Amino acid sequence: MTRAPIYLTTPIYYVNDKPHVGHAYTSLATDMTARFKRLDGHEVHFLTGTDEHGQKVEKAARDAGEDPQAFTDRVSTSFRELARVMGFSNDDFIRTTEDRHKRACTALWERLVAKGEIYLGHYEGWYAVRDEAFYGPDELTERDGVKYAPSGAPVEWVREPSYFFRLGAWGERLLSFYEANPDFIAPPSRRNEVLSFVKSGLQDLSISRTSFTWGVKVPGDPAHVMYVWLDALTNYITALGYPDEGAPLWHFWPADVHFVGKDILRFHAIYWPAFLMAADLPPPKRVFAHGWWTIEGQKMSKSLGNAIDPVALIEEFGLDPLRYFLLREVPFGNDGDFARAALIARLNGELADQLGNLAQRTLTLMQRNCDAVLPEPGAPGDAEAALVAAGQGLVAQVRSLIDEQKFDQAIAAIFALVREANGYVTQTQPWALKKTDPARGVAVLRHLHDALRLAATLLQPVMPETMAKLLYQLGVPAEARAIAALAVPLPGGLPLPAPAPLFAKIQAG
Ligand code: ME8
């Protein structure tokens, strides 16, 4: 049975510089969800890509002494490469300089014009190139004669002819939409932020620029290029075939979750649903704005130059420990600090000592005491009560935590089972049973094997490579690694390959 289609997206990243851990993080959360949903029987479409137009990218190309198209071709590749090295399972990678995207933007613009939602006027106000955003005078602070947006980006006074979207008329409809869809903005703390911004009154939005040319041309008025955010947000429907609403992927719309950082929530939670509703398209079901990572207590940013390279981290710690750490360390939605010591502590303490050891001890004993063959399943008794209780309902619990984007708690719930299994080993001492009660010894190992299979199956979305190794060592055939397969105990008699360590400990330093 295939369950409902699920559409998950990451932001499309600006190609003004190399990717860093912050970008990897949002895509990782999306990847983990996509993998879980596939494993749980859903048809999934997972989109990521690059945002290649606008003044900021044009400036970066100029600074690099390159033509914008050549520059974006080059930098976009590094984001594609990031997806590869991070093991992301995206189904598509969109670039806003592609023809399919220009077509979608043009069609959406024309639809908004036909609906009377766009008019030509004059823009005069404060613009931050770094954020590609307009700000009201009351949002700014001033230092040494320079005005800054709340994000810290300097703003400049801009005056030029511009097309406007009638955002000002959408306040009430947006508020009723938020009210009717209480889960649209997550986590809940972010919802209030959006609500109060909308309640304070929305201005019409300038959606074209004439002072530079690196963008999608406005249909019928090529002196204007579209505002980069209108262009960028449209990527989510371009990828499904818009404007062809009969396209093979169109049934994925509306998106289930747009994963974004808190810095770009306003665009996704206010502008985007307004554009869509104005074009008579359904808004996305949910926008999740996660928190901000610092590095060893320091702000991470491309412009500050201390950005951290995910490739170097993977080389040092391994991909799966990095994936595990990022998803486990910080409740999704909160800010977090990336500290090497914390990563090493989790790798050594949780991955190597708890999970790695449990697998190694169990599987080594099974080689010796079960002749490397999986014993028949047995009914749990009193001694297994706590172990069984830790596994019971775990699938449903993990599923619902992932649906709420509580990734750290989902992982913690799986590790509670691992901890219980380690306690069970200490309590039953299966290595000693070979002499005193071999049948019981075999039964204990089988219970441990069941617990490991459950944990490994559920951890696949977090650590795909290592859990593939573990499931192989557990003798679980490829077709029995989905979540639905957990309902059926593995038949006895499966051969168990020789185990090998899953995680290498790292010396702190
Ligand atoms: O905003 N911690 O692109 P962008 C956590 N092109 N996440 C971080 C981070 C950090 N320190 N730094 C970056 C754009 N991110 C637009 C998006 S979408 C239609 C257009 C992540 O390259 C986080 O997801 O500036 C943030 O929202 C995103 O990178 C910003 O990427």
Residues whose N, C-alpha, C, O or C-beta is under 5 A from the ligand:
A	BS01	ME8	P11 I12 Y13 Y14 G22 H23 T26 D51 A232 L233 V260 G261 K262 I264 G291 W292 W293 M300
